[in-house]
Amino acid sequence: MPSKIMKNNLLTPKEVGAMLSLSRRTLSRYECSGHLHPIKLNQRVIRYALSDVNEMLEKFKLGRAA
């Protein structure tokens, strides 16, 4: 059953990491490189839009992630 956040199309770092089999550190690297754009709700709470995650995956599939 999808979490309440997934229903709103916002994912926690833990959910994105589980979805893509990535560590939090790798997610941070994707943020720094501009591949993934976090939504900072406050200083400690970060979410990712499901559409951004899907867009990043499509870029990687098409080989445009350089």
C-alpha positions as CSV (number, residue, x, y, z in Angstrom):
1,M,0.0,0.0,0.0
2,P,1.5,3.4,-1.0
3,S,2.3,5.8,1.8
4,K,0.3,9.0,2.3
5,I,3.3,11.0,0.9
6,M,3.5,8.9,-2.2
7,K,-0.2,9.6,-2.9
8,N,0.6,13.3,-2.8
9,N,3.5,12.7,-5.3
10,L,6.1,13.7,-2.7
11,L,8.7,11.1,-1.6
12,T,11.0,11.0,1.4
13,P,14.7,10.4,0.8
14,K,14.2,6.9,2.3
15,E,11.4,6.2,-0.2
16,V,13.4,7.4,-3.2
17,G,16.5,5.4,-1.9
18,A,14.4,2.3,-1.6
19,M,12.8,2.8,-5.0
20,L,16.1,3.2,-6.8
21,S,18.4,1.2,-4.5
22,L,20.4,4.2,-3.6
23,S,22.0,5.5,-0.4
24,R,21.2,8.9,1.0
25,R,24.7,10.0,0.1
26,T,24.2,9.1,-3.5
27,L,20.9,11.1,-3.5
28,S,22.9,14.0,-2.2
29,R,25.4,13.6,-5.0
30,Y,22.6,13.7,-7.6
31,E,21.3,16.9,-5.9
32,C,24.8,18.5,-6.2
33,S,25.1,17.5,-9.8
34,G,21.7,18.9,-10.6
35,H,20.1,15.6,-11.6
36,L,17.6,15.7,-8.7
37,H,15.9,18.7,-7.1
38,P,14.9,18.5,-3.4
39,I,11.9,20.3,-2.0
40,K,13.0,21.6,1.4
41,L,10.0,22.0,3.7
42,N,12.2,23.2,6.4
43,Q,15.8,22.9,7.5
44,R,15.5,19.2,8.4
45,V,12.6,17.9,6.1
46,I,13.4,17.1,2.5
47,R,11.0,15.7,-0.1
48,Y,11.3,14.8,-3.8
49,A,8.6,15.2,-6.4
50,L,7.8,11.9,-8.0
51,S,7.8,13.6,-11.4
52,D,11.4,14.8,-10.8
53,V,12.5,11.3,-9.9
54,N,10.8,9.9,-13.0
55,E,12.4,12.6,-15.2
56,M,15.8,11.8,-13.8
57,L,15.3,8.1,-14.6
58,E,14.3,8.9,-18.1
59,K,17.4,11.0,-18.7
60,F,19.6,8.2,-17.4
61,K,17.8,5.6,-19.6
62,L,18.3,7.8,-22.7
63,G,22.0,8.4,-21.8
64,R,21.6,12.2,-21.4
65,A,22.7,12.4,-17.8
66,A,26.2,13.7,-18.4
